[in-house]
């Protein structure tokens, strides 16, 4: 997942080259990108996704939540909880029963 985030950063925010350069704006941009993301976007290998007919389909709410949890945990662990904020899973990206399970 961190490699996918790195590929997204290289494409969308090439000026961000290290974790300390992430800002609230970078986080908000990542959340927006995840909301629009489809299966296979920023992936290195897509053959399996294509053969299973998933390539290009919208991400599920569960996948979106996972895509947001990884950087949130990375920054929390790296900064002891004082890193950039804004990567929490917005309720609108979760199914109705997943929003309450966060």
KOLGU-4560 file (N, C-alpha, C; in nm, 3 decimals, padded with zeros to 5 digits):
<recs>
<n_xx: 00.082 n_yy: -00.119 n_zz: 00.000 ca_xx: 00.000 ca_yy: 00.000 ca_zz: 00.000 c_xx: 00.086 c_yy: 00.126 c_zz: 00.000 mol: A seq: 1 type: UNK>
<n_xx: 00.194 n_yy: 00.127 n_zz: 00.076 ca_xx: 00.280 ca_yy: 00.246 ca_zz: 00.077 c_xx: 00.340 c_yy: 00.270 c_zz: -00.060 mol: A seq: 2 type: UNK>
<n_xx: 00.367 n_yy: 00.164 n_zz: -00.136 ca_xx: 00.419 ca_yy: 00.181 ca_zz: -00.272 c_xx: 00.314 c_yy: 00.247 c_zz: -00.361 mol: A seq: 3 type: UNK>
<n_xx: 00.188 n_yy: 00.210 n_zz: -00.345 ca_xx: 00.079 ca_yy: 00.272 ca_zz: -00.422 c_xx: 00.071 c_yy: 00.420 c_zz: -00.388 mol: A seq: 4 type: UNK>
<n_xx: 00.082 n_yy: 00.452 n_zz: -00.260 ca_xx: 00.079 ca_yy: 00.592 ca_zz: -00.218 c_xx: 00.197 c_yy: 00.666 c_zz: -00.279 mol: A seq: 5 type: UNK>
<n_xx: 00.313 n_yy: 00.602 n_zz: -00.282 ca_xx: 00.431 ca_yy: 00.664 ca_zz: -00.343 c_xx: 00.412 c_yy: 00.691 c_zz: -00.491 mol: A seq: 6 type: UNK>
<n_xx: 00.350 n_yy: 00.597 n_zz: -00.563 ca_xx: 00.324 ca_yy: 00.618 ca_zz: -00.706 c_xx: 00.224 c_yy: 00.732 c_zz: -00.725 mol: A seq: 7 type: UNK>
<n_xx: 00.123 n_yy: 00.740 n_zz: -00.639 ca_xx: 00.027 ca_yy: 00.850 ca_zz: -00.646 c_xx: 00.097 c_yy: 00.983 c_zz: -00.619 mol: A seq: 8 type: UNK>
<n_xx: 00.180 n_yy: 00.986 n_zz: -00.515 ca_xx: 00.254 ca_yy: 01.109 ca_zz: -00.484 c_xx: 00.341 c_yy: 01.154 c_zz: -00.600 mol: A seq: 9 type: UNK>
<n_xx: 00.412 n_yy: 01.060 n_zz: -00.661 ca_xx: 00.500 ca_yy: 01.095 ca_zz: -00.774 c_xx: 00.421 c_yy: 01.156 c_zz: -00.889 mol: A seq: 10 type: UNK>
<n_xx: 00.299 n_yy: 01.106 n_zz: -00.909 ca_xx: 00.216 ca_yy: 01.157 ca_zz: -01.019 c_xx: 00.146 c_yy: 01.289 c_zz: -00.983 mol: A seq: 11 type: UNK>
<n_xx: 00.099 n_yy: 01.300 n_zz: -00.861 ca_xx: 00.014 ca_yy: 01.414 ca_zz: -00.824 c_xx: 00.084 c_yy: 01.522 c_zz: -00.742 mol: A seq: 12 type: UNK>
<n_xx: 00.184 n_yy: 01.484 n_zz: -00.665 ca_xx: 00.255 ca_yy: 01.579 ca_zz: -00.578 c_xx: 00.405 c_yy: 01.548 c_zz: -00.582 mol: A seq: 13 type: UNK>
<n_xx: 00.470 n_yy: 01.566 n_zz: -00.696 ca_xx: 00.612 ca_yy: 01.530 ca_zz: -00.707 c_xx: 00.702 c_yy: 01.612 c_zz: -00.614 mol: A seq: 14 type: UNK>
<n_xx: 00.652 n_yy: 01.724 n_zz: -00.563 ca_xx: 00.731 ca_yy: 01.804 ca_zz: -00.470 c_xx: 00.742 c_yy: 01.739 c_zz: -00.333 mol: A seq: 15 type: UNK>
<n_xx: 00.653 n_yy: 01.645 n_zz: -00.301 ca_xx: 00.657 ca_yy: 01.574 ca_zz: -00.172 c_xx: 00.747 c_yy: 01.452 c_zz: -00.188 mol: A seq: 16 type: UNK>
<n_xx: 00.864 n_yy: 01.459 n_zz: -00.127 ca_xx: 00.963 ca_yy: 01.352 ca_zz: -00.144 c_xx: 00.997 c_yy: 01.280 c_zz: -00.014 mol: A seq: 17 type: UNK>
<n_xx: 00.939 n_yy: 01.324 n_zz: 00.096 ca_xx: 00.962 ca_yy: 01.256 ca_zz: 00.224 c_xx: 00.841 c_yy: 01.276 c_zz: 00.314 mol: A seq: 18 type: UNK>
<n_xx: 00.821 n_yy: 01.187 n_zz: 00.410 ca_xx: 00.701 ca_yy: 01.194 ca_zz: 00.495 c_xx: 00.681 c_yy: 01.327 c_zz: 00.566 mol: A seq: 19 type: UNK>
<n_xx: 00.788 n_yy: 01.392 n_zz: 00.605 ca_xx: 00.777 ca_yy: 01.519 ca_zz: 00.676 c_xx: 00.718 c_yy: 01.632 c_zz: 00.592 mol: A seq: 20 type: UNK>
<n_xx: 00.709 n_yy: 01.611 n_zz: 00.461 ca_xx: 00.653 ca_yy: 01.713 ca_zz: 00.373 c_xx: 00.502 c_yy: 01.701 c_zz: 00.354 mol: A seq: 21 type: UNK>
<n_xx: 00.443 n_yy: 01.596 n_zz: 00.410 ca_xx: 00.297 ca_yy: 01.583 ca_zz: 00.402 c_xx: 00.234 c_yy: 01.693 c_zz: 00.486 mol: A seq: 22 type: UNK>
<n_xx: 00.127 n_yy: 01.749 n_zz: 00.435 ca_xx: 00.051 ca_yy: 01.852 ca_zz: 00.506 c_xx: -00.094 c_yy: 01.808 c_zz: 00.513 mol: A seq: 23 type: UNK>
<n_xx: -00.176 n_yy: 01.887 n_zz: 00.577 ca_xx: -00.320 ca_yy: 01.860 ca_zz: 00.577 c_xx: -00.372 c_yy: 01.859 c_zz: 00.434 mol: A seq: 24 type: UNK>
<n_xx: -00.318 n_yy: 01.949 n_zz: 00.349 ca_xx: -00.360 ca_yy: 01.955 ca_zz: 00.210 c_xx: -00.325 c_yy: 01.826 c_zz: 00.136 mol: A seq: 25 type: UNK>
<n_xx: -00.206 n_yy: 01.771 n_zz: 00.162 ca_xx: -00.166 ca_yy: 01.644 ca_zz: 00.100 c_xx: -00.261 c_yy: 01.533 c_zz: 00.145 mol: A seq: 26 type: UNK>
<n_xx: -00.293 n_yy: 01.532 n_zz: 00.274 ca_xx: -00.386 ca_yy: 01.431 ca_zz: 00.325 c_xx: -00.523 c_yy: 01.445 c_zz: 00.260 mol: A seq: 27 type: UNK>
<n_xx: -00.571 n_yy: 01.568 n_zz: 00.250 ca_xx: -00.702 ca_yy: 01.590 ca_zz: 00.188 c_xx: -00.701 c_yy: 01.548 c_zz: 00.042 mol: A seq: 28 type: UNK>
<n_xx: -00.589 n_yy: 01.571 n_zz: -00.025 ca_xx: -00.576 ca_yy: 01.530 ca_zz: -00.164 c_xx: -00.578 c_yy: 01.378 c_zz: -00.177 mol: A seq: 29 type: UNK>
<n_xx: -00.512 n_yy: 01.308 n_zz: -00.084 ca_xx: -00.511 ca_yy: 01.162 ca_zz: -00.084 c_xx: -00.653 c_yy: 01.109 c_zz: -00.059 mol: A seq: 30 type: UNK>
<n_xx: -00.725 n_yy: 01.167 n_zz: 00.038 ca_xx: -00.862 ca_yy: 01.122 ca_zz: 00.066 c_xx: -00.950 c_yy: 01.140 c_zz: -00.058 mol: A seq: 31 type: UNK>
<n_xx: -00.936 n_yy: 01.254 n_zz: -00.124 ca_xx: -01.015 ca_yy: 01.279 ca_zz: -00.246 c_xx: -00.977 c_yy: 01.180 c_zz: -00.356 mol: A seq: 32 type: UNK>
<n_xx: -00.848 n_yy: 01.151 n_zz: -00.369 ca_xx: -00.803 ca_yy: 01.056 ca_zz: -00.472 c_xx: -00.858 c_yy: 00.916 c_zz: -00.444 mol: A seq: 33 type: UNK>
<n_xx: -00.856 n_yy: 00.875 n_zz: -00.318 ca_xx: -00.909 ca_yy: 00.743 ca_zz: -00.282 c_xx: -01.059 c_yy: 00.737 c_zz: -00.314 mol: A seq: 34 type: UNK>
<n_xx: -01.130 n_yy: 00.844 n_zz: -00.288 ca_xx: -01.273 ca_yy: 00.845 ca_zz: -00.316 c_xx: -01.302 c_yy: 00.826 c_zz: -00.465 mol: A seq: 35 type: UNK>
<n_xx: -01.215 n_yy: 00.877 n_zz: -00.551 ca_xx: -01.233 ca_yy: 00.865 ca_zz: -00.697 c_xx: -01.163 c_yy: 00.743 c_zz: -00.756 mol: A seq: 36 type: UNK>
<n_xx: -01.082 n_yy: 00.673 n_zz: -00.679 ca_xx: -00.996 ca_yy: 00.567 ca_zz: -00.729 c_xx: -01.075 c_yy: 00.444 c_zz: -00.775 mol: A seq: 37 type: UNK>
<n_xx: -01.018 n_yy: 00.378 n_zz: -00.875 ca_xx: -01.073 ca_yy: 00.253 ca_zz: -00.927 c_xx: -00.972 c_yy: 00.142 c_zz: -00.903 mol: A seq: 38 type: UNK>
<n_xx: -01.017 n_yy: 00.019 n_zz: -00.909 ca_xx: -00.929 ca_yy: -00.096 ca_zz: -00.893 c_xx: -00.820 c_yy: -00.089 c_zz: -01.000 mol: A seq: 39 type: UNK>
<n_xx: -00.697 n_yy: -00.097 n_zz: -00.959 ca_xx: -00.584 ca_yy: -00.096 ca_zz: -01.050 c_xx: -00.512 c_yy: 00.037 c_zz: -01.058 mol: A seq: 40 type: UNK>
<n_xx: -00.575 n_yy: 00.145 n_zz: -01.014 ca_xx: -00.510 ca_yy: 00.276 ca_zz: -01.018 c_xx: -00.385 c_yy: 00.275 c_zz: -00.931 mol: A seq: 41 type: UNK>
<n_xx: -00.276 n_yy: 00.322 n_zz: -00.984 ca_xx: -00.148 ca_yy: 00.333 ca_zz: -00.914 c_xx: -00.094 c_yy: 00.198 c_zz: -00.868 mol: A seq: 42 type: UNK>
<n_xx: -00.139 n_yy: 00.091 n_zz: -00.931 ca_xx: -00.089 ca_yy: -00.044 ca_zz: -00.900 c_xx: 00.023 c_yy: -00.080 c_zz: -00.996 mol: A seq: 43 type: UNK>
<n_xx: 00.119 n_yy: -00.155 n_zz: -00.947 ca_xx: 00.229 ca_yy: -00.198 ca_zz: -01.032 c_xx: 00.186 c_yy: -00.314 c_zz: -01.122 mol: A seq: 44 type: UNK>
<n_xx: 00.111 n_yy: -00.408 n_zz: -01.066 ca_xx: 00.069 ca_yy: -00.525 ca_zz: -01.140 c_xx: -00.083 c_yy: -00.528 c_zz: -01.148 mol: A seq: 45 type: UNK>
<n_xx: -00.138 n_yy: -00.543 n_zz: -01.266 ca_xx: -00.284 ca_yy: -00.542 ca_zz: -01.280 c_xx: -00.337 c_yy: -00.666 c_zz: -01.351 mol: A seq: 46 type: UNK>
<n_xx: -00.249 n_yy: -00.760 n_zz: -01.389 ca_xx: -00.294 ca_yy: -00.876 ca_zz: -01.466 c_xx: -00.403 c_yy: -00.954 c_zz: -01.392 mol: A seq: 47 type: UNK>
<n_xx: -00.381 n_yy: -00.985 n_zz: -01.266 ca_xx: -00.480 ca_yy: -01.061 ca_zz: -01.189 c_xx: -00.612 c_yy: -00.988 c_zz: -01.177 mol: A seq: 48 type: UNK>
<n_xx: -00.606 n_yy: -00.856 n_zz: -01.162 ca_xx: -00.728 ca_yy: -00.776 ca_zz: -01.150 c_xx: -00.806 c_yy: -00.780 c_zz: -01.283 mol: A seq: 49 type: UNK>
<n_xx: -00.731 n_yy: -00.775 n_zz: -01.392 ca_xx: -00.794 ca_yy: -00.776 ca_zz: -01.525 c_xx: -00.858 c_yy: -00.913 c_zz: -01.551 mol: A seq: 50 type: UNK>
<n_xx: -00.786 n_yy: -01.020 n_zz: -01.521 ca_xx: -00.839 ca_yy: -01.154 ca_zz: -01.548 c_xx: -00.960 c_yy: -01.186 c_zz: -01.461 mol: A seq: 51 type: UNK>
<n_xx: -00.973 n_yy: -01.120 n_zz: -01.346 ca_xx: -01.089 ca_yy: -01.142 ca_zz: -01.259 c_xx: -01.202 c_yy: -01.043 c_zz: -01.287 mol: A seq: 52 type: UNK>
<n_xx: -01.182 n_yy: -00.956 n_zz: -01.385 ca_xx: -01.286 ca_yy: -00.861 ca_zz: -01.423 c_xx: -01.304 c_yy: -00.745 c_zz: -01.327 mol: A seq: 53 type: UNK>
<n_xx: -01.205 n_yy: -00.719 n_zz: -01.242 ca_xx: -01.219 ca_yy: -00.612 ca_zz: -01.142 c_xx: -01.153 c_yy: -00.482 c_zz: -01.186 mol: A seq: 54 type: UNK>
<n_xx: -01.059 n_yy: -00.490 n_zz: -01.279 ca_xx: -00.982 ca_yy: -00.373 ca_zz: -01.319 c_xx: -01.074 c_yy: -00.261 c_zz: -01.368 mol: A seq: 55 type: UNK>
<n_xx: -01.053 n_yy: -00.142 n_zz: -01.313 ca_xx: -01.131 ca_yy: -00.025 ca_zz: -01.354 c_xx: -01.261 c_yy: -00.004 c_zz: -01.280 mol: A seq: 56 type: UNK>
<n_xx: -01.301 n_yy: -00.100 n_zz: -01.199 ca_xx: -01.425 ca_yy: -00.084 ca_zz: -01.121 c_xx: -01.396 c_yy: 00.004 c_zz: -00.999 mol: A seq: 57 type: UNK>
<n_xx: -01.498 n_yy: 00.075 n_zz: -00.951 ca_xx: -01.477 ca_yy: 00.158 ca_zz: -00.832 c_xx: -01.436 c_yy: 00.075 c_zz: -00.711 mol: A seq: 58 type: UNK>
<n_xx: -01.356 n_yy: 00.134 n_zz: -00.624 ca_xx: -01.319 ca_yy: 00.066 ca_zz: -00.501 c_xx: -01.441 c_yy: 00.051 c_zz: -00.411 mol: A seq: 59 type: UNK>
<n_xx: -01.444 n_yy: -00.055 n_zz: -00.334 ca_xx: -01.550 ca_yy: -00.074 ca_zz: -00.236 c_xx: -01.524 c_yy: 00.018 c_zz: -00.116 mol: A seq: 60 type: UNK>
<n_xx: -01.625 n_yy: 00.042 n_zz: -00.037 ca_xx: -01.610 ca_yy: 00.122 ca_zz: 00.085 c_xx: -01.505 c_yy: 00.061 c_zz: 00.176 mol: A seq: 61 type: UNK>
<n_xx: -01.501 n_yy: -00.071 n_zz: 00.184 ca_xx: -01.403 ca_yy: -00.139 ca_zz: 00.268 c_xx: -01.261 c_yy: -00.114 c_zz: 00.217 mol: A seq: 62 type: UNK>
<n_xx: -01.242 n_yy: -00.118 n_zz: 00.086 ca_xx: -01.109 ca_yy: -00.091 ca_zz: 00.029 c_xx: -01.069 c_yy: 00.054 c_zz: 00.055 mol: A seq: 63 type: UNK>
<n_xx: -01.162 n_yy: 00.146 n_zz: 00.035 ca_xx: -01.132 ca_yy: 00.287 ca_zz: 00.059 c_xx: -01.089 c_yy: 00.309 c_zz: 00.204 mol: A seq: 64 type: UNK>
<n_xx: -01.160 n_yy: 00.246 n_zz: 00.295 ca_xx: -01.125 ca_yy: 00.259 ca_zz: 00.436 c_xx: -00.984 c_yy: 00.208 c_zz: 00.461 mol: A seq: 65 type: UNK>
<n_xx: -00.949 n_yy: 00.095 n_zz: 00.402 ca_xx: -00.815 ca_yy: 00.040 ca_zz: 00.417 c_xx: -00.709 c_yy: 00.131 c_zz: 00.358 mol: A seq: 66 type: UNK>
<n_xx: -00.738 n_yy: 00.192 n_zz: 00.244 ca_xx: -00.643 ca_yy: 00.282 ca_zz: 00.179 c_xx: -00.617 c_yy: 00.406 c_zz: 00.264 mol: A seq: 67 type: UNK>
<n_xx: -00.711 n_yy: 00.441 n_zz: 00.350 ca_xx: -00.692 ca_yy: 00.555 ca_zz: 00.438 c_xx: -00.629 c_yy: 00.516 c_zz: 00.571 mol: A seq: 68 type: UNK>
<n_xx: -00.651 n_yy: 00.394 n_zz: 00.614 ca_xx: -00.594 ca_yy: 00.349 ca_zz: 00.742 c_xx: -00.443 c_yy: 00.334 c_zz: 00.735 mol: A seq: 69 type: UNK>
<n_xx: -00.390 n_yy: 00.291 n_zz: 00.621 ca_xx: -00.246 ca_yy: 00.267 ca_zz: 00.610 c_xx: -00.165 c_yy: 00.394 c_zz: 00.632 mol: A seq: 70 type: UNK>
<n_xx: -00.191 n_yy: 00.503 n_zz: 00.560 ca_xx: -00.110 ca_yy: 00.623 ca_zz: 00.587 c_xx: -00.137 c_yy: 00.681 c_zz: 00.724 mol: A seq: 71 type: UNK>
<n_xx: -00.261 n_yy: 00.669 n_zz: 00.772 ca_xx: -00.292 ca_yy: 00.719 ca_zz: 00.906 c_xx: -00.207 c_yy: 00.646 c_zz: 01.010 mol: A seq: 72 type: UNK>
<n_xx: -00.198 n_yy: 00.514 n_zz: 01.000 ca_xx: -00.116 ca_yy: 00.437 ca_zz: 01.094 c_xx: 00.032 c_yy: 00.468 c_zz: 01.076 mol: A seq: 73 type: UNK>
<n_xx: 00.075 n_yy: 00.484 n_zz: 00.952 ca_xx: 00.216 ca_yy: 00.516 ca_zz: 00.924 c_xx: 00.254 c_yy: 00.646 c_zz: 00.994 mol: A seq: 74 type: UNK>
<n_xx: 00.174 n_yy: 00.750 n_zz: 00.976 ca_xx: 00.207 ca_yy: 00.879 ca_zz: 01.037 c_xx: 00.190 c_yy: 00.877 c_zz: 01.188 mol: A seq: 75 type: UNK>
<n_xx: 00.091 n_yy: 00.805 n_zz: 01.236 ca_xx: 00.072 ca_yy: 00.795 ca_zz: 01.382 c_xx: 00.194 c_yy: 00.728 c_zz: 01.444 mol: A seq: 76 type: UNK>
<n_xx: 00.240 n_yy: 00.618 n_zz: 01.385 ca_xx: 00.354 ca_yy: 00.546 ca_zz: 01.438 c_xx: 00.484 c_yy: 00.627 c_zz: 01.424 mol: A seq: 77 type: UNK>
<n_xx: 00.496 n_yy: 00.698 n_zz: 01.313 ca_xx: 00.618 ca_yy: 00.774 ca_zz: 01.286 c_xx: 00.629 c_yy: 00.896 c_zz: 01.375 mol: A seq: 78 type: UNK>
<n_xx: 00.519 n_yy: 00.956 n_zz: 01.412 ca_xx: 00.521 ca_yy: 01.082 ca_zz: 01.485 c_xx: 00.464 c_yy: 01.073 c_zz: 01.626 mol: A seq: 79 type: UNK>
<n_xx: 00.439 n_yy: 00.953 n_zz: 01.672 ca_xx: 00.378 ca_yy: 00.934 ca_zz: 01.804 c_xx: 00.247 c_yy: 01.011 c_zz: 01.816 mol: A seq: 80 type: UNK>
<n_xx: 00.170 n_yy: 01.012 n_zz: 01.707 ca_xx: 00.038 ca_yy: 01.073 ca_zz: 01.710 c_xx: 00.033 c_yy: 01.220 c_zz: 01.678 mol: A seq: 81 type: UNK>
<n_xx: 00.146 n_yy: 01.283 n_zz: 01.643 ca_xx: 00.143 ca_yy: 01.428 ca_zz: 01.618 c_xx: 00.161 c_yy: 01.462 c_zz: 01.470 mol: A seq: 82 type: UNK>
<n_xx: 00.145 n_yy: 01.365 n_zz: 01.381 ca_xx: 00.164 ca_yy: 01.388 ca_zz: 01.238 c_xx: 00.047 c_yy: 01.459 c_zz: 01.175 mol: A seq: 83 type: UNK>
<n_xx: 00.049 n_yy: 01.472 n_zz: 01.042 ca_xx: -00.061 ca_yy: 01.543 ca_zz: 00.975 c_xx: -00.193 c_yy: 01.472 c_zz: 00.999 mol: A seq: 84 type: UNK>
<n_xx: -00.295 n_yy: 01.548 n_zz: 01.016 ca_xx: -00.427 ca_yy: 01.492 ca_zz: 01.041 c_xx: -00.510 c_yy: 01.508 c_zz: 00.914 mol: A seq: 85 type: UNK>
<n_xx: -00.620 n_yy: 01.442 n_zz: 00.908 ca_xx: -00.707 ca_yy: 01.456 ca_zz: 00.794 c_xx: -00.723 c_yy: 01.328 c_zz: 00.716 mol: A seq: 86 type: UNK>
<n_xx: -00.653 n_yy: 01.222 n_zz: 00.756 ca_xx: -00.664 ca_yy: 01.095 ca_zz: 00.682 c_xx: -00.761 c_yy: 00.999 c_zz: 00.750 mol: A seq: 87 type: UNK>
<n_xx: -00.846 n_yy: 01.051 n_zz: 00.837 ca_xx: -00.946 ca_yy: 00.962 ca_zz: 00.895 c_xx: -01.049 c_yy: 00.928 c_zz: 00.787 mol: A seq: 88 type: UNK>
<n_xx: -01.117 n_yy: 00.819 n_zz: 00.807 ca_xx: -01.213 ca_yy: 00.774 ca_zz: 00.707 c_xx: -01.341 c_yy: 00.854 c_zz: 00.718 mol: A seq: 89 type: UNK>
<n_xx: -01.369 n_yy: 00.940 n_zz: 00.620 ca_xx: -01.494 ca_yy: 01.015 ca_zz: 00.627 c_xx: -01.614 c_yy: 00.921 c_zz: 00.619 mol: A seq: 90 type: UNK>
<n_xx: -01.719 n_yy: 00.947 n_zz: 00.696 ca_xx: -01.836 ca_yy: 00.859 ca_zz: 00.694 c_xx: -01.895 c_yy: 00.843 c_zz: 00.555 mol: A seq: 91 type: UNK>
<n_xx: -01.881 n_yy: 00.943 n_zz: 00.469 ca_xx: -01.940 ca_yy: 00.934 ca_zz: 00.335 c_xx: -01.869 c_yy: 00.831 c_zz: 00.248 mol: A seq: 92 type: UNK>
<n_xx: -01.746 n_yy: 00.790 n_zz: 00.285 ca_xx: -01.676 ca_yy: 00.688 ca_zz: 00.207 c_xx: -01.706 c_yy: 00.548 c_zz: 00.256 mol: A seq: 93 type: UNK>
<n_xx: -01.773 n_yy: 00.538 n_zz: 00.370 ca_xx: -01.804 ca_yy: 00.409 ca_zz: 00.429 c_xx: -01.950 c_yy: 00.377 c_zz: 00.407 mol: A seq: 94 type: UNK>
<n_xx: -01.979 n_yy: 00.249 n_zz: 00.408 ca_xx: -02.119 ca_yy: 00.209 ca_zz: 00.405 c_xx: -02.185 c_yy: 00.255 c_zz: 00.534 mol: A seq: 95 type: UNK>
<n_xx: -02.317 n_yy: 00.256 n_zz: 00.541 ca_xx: -02.387 ca_yy: 00.309 ca_zz: 00.659 c_xx: -02.351 c_yy: 00.237 c_zz: 00.788 mol: A seq: 96 type: UNK>
<n_xx: -02.328 n_yy: 00.107 n_zz: 00.782 ca_xx: -02.294 ca_yy: 00.036 ca_zz: 00.905 c_xx: -02.143 c_yy: 00.037 c_zz: 00.929 mol: A seq: 97 type: UNK>
<n_xx: -02.061 n_yy: 00.068 n_zz: 00.831 ca_xx: -01.917 ca_yy: 00.075 ca_zz: 00.852 c_xx: -01.879 c_yy: 00.207 c_zz: 00.920 mol: A seq: 98 type: UNK>
<n_xx: -01.951 n_yy: 00.315 n_zz: 00.893 ca_xx: -01.918 ca_yy: 00.444 ca_zz: 00.953 c_xx: -01.926 c_yy: 00.437 c_zz: 01.104 mol: A seq: 99 type: UNK>
<n_xx: -02.022 n_yy: 00.363 n_zz: 01.156 ca_xx: -02.036 ca_yy: 00.352 ca_zz: 01.301 c_xx: -01.937 c_yy: 00.255 c_zz: 01.361 mol: A seq: 100 type: UNK>
<n_xx: -01.872 n_yy: 00.172 n_zz: 01.279 ca_xx: -01.779 ca_yy: 00.071 ca_zz: 01.330 c_xx: -01.638 c_yy: 00.126 c_zz: 01.345 mol: A seq: 101 type: UNK>
<n_xx: -01.613 n_yy: 00.249 n_zz: 01.300 ca_xx: -01.478 ca_yy: 00.304 ca_zz: 01.305 c_xx: -01.431 c_yy: 00.325 c_zz: 01.444 mol: A seq: 102 type: UNK>
</recs>
